[in-house]
Amino acid sequence: MKGSEYHEITAYQRSGLASGGRIRGGTPSFFKTYPTLPFYQLPKTPELPSCSLGDVLTGATTLASNELNLSLLSIFFALTYGITATDRTGIYSFRAVPSAGALYPCEVYAWLGGFRDLPHGLYHYNVARHGLEQIATVDSNDAFFEAWITAIPYRSAWKYRDRAFRYVLLDSGHIFEQALVSAKVSGITNKFKEANWTGTYGCRSETAICQRLAVDPHHERPVACVAFAPLSETAKIDYLTDKKELLSASAPANGADYGPVILNAINGTVGEVTIPIAPDISEKLPSLLFQNNAVQVILNRRSRRNFIKGSISADYFESYPKAFSRALPIKGLTVYFVVERVDNYDEGVYELWFDGTRPNLKLTGKGMFMSQLADACLHQMWVSHASFAIVVLLNTEELEKTYGNAGYRVGMLCVGRIGQLCYLLSEALGLGCCGVGAFYDYEVTRVIGLHSGMSAYVLAVGPVKKQVR
Ligand SMILES: Cc1cc2nc3c(=O)[nH]c(=O)nc-3n(C[C@H](O)[C@H](O)[C@H](O)COP(=O)(O)O)c2cc1C
């Protein structure tokens, strides 16, 4: 199944939310673990770097070129996918990145070589214990860092059924962008030549990567890769235990089955697209972005919905399109800003377009559309109290023309990256932000004033009443 078809058949409509069929299986486990493998505890309180989010985005970080060690890895993994908060009951936890329904369908692995006190090998990030489980050894003296994001779709499909693959891709895009930011903050990037940095959406053969990562393709699939020094394809790899035992760790529940629609969508959108790693932003950003500590911003990030209908400055507002140029432009993806309370900006819909790499905004429809948008977001009326909202639409035909079968995934991963940038900027600017993946697809498009294009994501941004914690 093509991505365009998948997106279309999982659209929500007022006449009835797509039921998506029956999900068979038990409650999923949200933490993958390998109890018998060697475990390397990452330091719980590593010395934290002091750069700001502004430094990270503009490439102005002057981090000491630390040796490659467990402290750097601790910062990288904690800031990419670590637990940052628990709810009042202490049962549910939240992570450095947001996740649709807090279901966290993704896992993170890394091929690591040249780190002090860590044998060269393949590691899985154990989120619950904040440590690395060694899956394989690699016979090499090289330094390498190649991180993989995989997804266990059942975790999300258990609640969202067929629509879950959308959320899996958006969640993965959030993690992808966050991994790039975390690598910069931790200083890991300093140790590897920029010419070797690569970002990859998808992969050529999922079977081959599943085998390499020793994950079970029935339950878990690779989604994206961030490498600052890729592992050589010919390196000798020895798995530390029986492959069957390793594969069994991928099963999230007894009888976990996410159904044929997602399976067909996964299989129909396989492909590899290599992209340049987030270029530094050359445009001027608000000074507040240089005053916060990036680590604190990431650790404090939460979805905040208690907007107070306040307005924000044009300077703050304009930092969003500037930051998005880390992931854009790409053909087949258009970002719109639905503006209601931004100083010096008329209320209306603005389309983001690029003059080369320079972002510009064009007013495409004048008026107040936030209430309509909130209603289209399954009546999540708090959206209407935000200062502005970001709506991302995909032209899947164009994406597929440009990137082949993988076009849909490329688009959705990119959308997730924009979402993560939006959350980070908002946190650093003292604003609230919340992603919205639940909407009547065609109504969102109509709010933008269009009759074509597929709604991929909505994010609301604005001043909020008080900090959640
Ligand atoms: C792809 C995606 C879709 C989301 N959709 C909604 C939504 O429709 N409504 C909502 O209130 N929150 C939504 N959220 C926010 C999640 O509920 C939130 O990230 C999750 O509960 C974890 O909380 P945290 O972001 O505060 O860490 C979404 C988040 C993501 C990443």
The ligand as an SDF file (V2000), in Angstrom:
LIG
                    3D

 31 33  0  0  0  0  0  0  0  0999 V2000
    2.2770   12.8930   17.2360 C   0  0  0  0  0  0  0  0  0  0  0  0
    1.6320   13.4470   18.4780 C   0  0  0  0  0  0  0  0  0  0  0  0
    0.2690   13.6670   18.5080 C   0  0  0  0  0  0  0  0  0  0  0  0
   -0.3260   14.2010   19.6590 C   0  0  0  0  0  0  0  0  0  0  0  0
   -1.6730   14.4680   19.6500 N   0  0  0  0  0  0  0  0  0  0  0  0
   -2.2530   15.0370   20.7330 C   0  0  0  0  0  0  0  0  0  0  0  0
   -3.6240   15.4050   20.6990 C   0  0  0  0  0  0  0  0  0  0  0  0
   -4.3240   15.2230   19.6980 O   0  0  0  0  0  0  0  0  0  0  0  0
   -4.1500   15.9880   21.8080 N   0  0  0  0  0  0  0  0  0  0  0  0
   -3.4060   16.2240   22.9390 C   0  0  0  0  0  0  0  0  0  0  0  0
   -3.9360   16.7710   23.9060 O   0  0  0  0  0  0  0  0  0  0  0  0
   -2.0810   15.8750   22.9930 N   0  0  0  0  0  0  0  0  0  0  0  0
   -1.4930   15.3040   21.9210 C   0  0  0  0  0  0  0  0  0  0  0  0
   -0.1520   14.9900   21.9420 N   0  0  0  0  0  0  0  0  0  0  0  0
    0.6440   15.2210   23.1520 C   0  0  0  0  0  0  0  0  0  0  0  0
    0.8350   13.9120   23.9280 C   0  0  0  0  0  0  0  0  0  0  0  0
   -0.3640   13.5900   24.5770 O   0  0  0  0  0  0  0  0  0  0  0  0
    1.9890   14.0640   24.9320 C   0  0  0  0  0  0  0  0  0  0  0  0
    3.1790   14.2180   24.2170 O   0  0  0  0  0  0  0  0  0  0  0  0
    2.1260   12.8630   25.8310 C   0  0  0  0  0  0  0  0  0  0  0  0
    1.0310   12.7490   26.7030 O   0  0  0  0  0  0  0  0  0  0  0  0
    3.3950   12.9570   26.6700 C   0  0  0  0  0  0  0  0  0  0  0  0
    3.3840   14.1110   27.4640 O   0  0  0  0  0  0  0  0  0  0  0  0
    4.5030   15.2320   27.3670 P   0  0  0  0  0  0  0  0  0  0  0  0
    4.5450   15.7320   25.9570 O   0  0  0  0  0  0  0  0  0  0  0  0
    4.0620   16.2860   28.3340 O   0  0  0  0  0  0  0  0  0  0  0  0
    5.8220   14.6300   27.7500 O   0  0  0  0  0  0  0  0  0  0  0  0
    0.4630   14.4790   20.8090 C   0  0  0  0  0  0  0  0  0  0  0  0
    1.8370   14.2480   20.7590 C   0  0  0  0  0  0  0  0  0  0  0  0
    2.4250   13.7540   19.6070 C   0  0  0  0  0  0  0  0  0  0  0  0
    3.9120   13.5480   19.5610 C   0  0  0  0  0  0  0  0  0  0  0  0
  1  2  1  0
  2  3  1  0
  2 30  2  0
  3  4  2  0
  4  5  1  0
  4 28  1  0
  5  6  2  0
  6  7  1  0
  6 13  1  0
  7  8  2  0
  7  9  1  0
  9 10  1  0
 10 11  2  0
 10 12  1  0
 12 13  2  0
 13 14  1  0
 14 15  1  0
 14 28  1  0
 15 16  1  0
 16 17  1  0
 16 18  1  0
 18 19  1  0
 18 20  1  0
 20 21  1  0
 20 22  1  0
 22 23  1  0
 23 24  1  0
 24 25  2  0
 24 26  1  0
 24 27  1  0
 28 29  2  0
 29 30  1  0
 30 31  1  0
M  END
$$$$
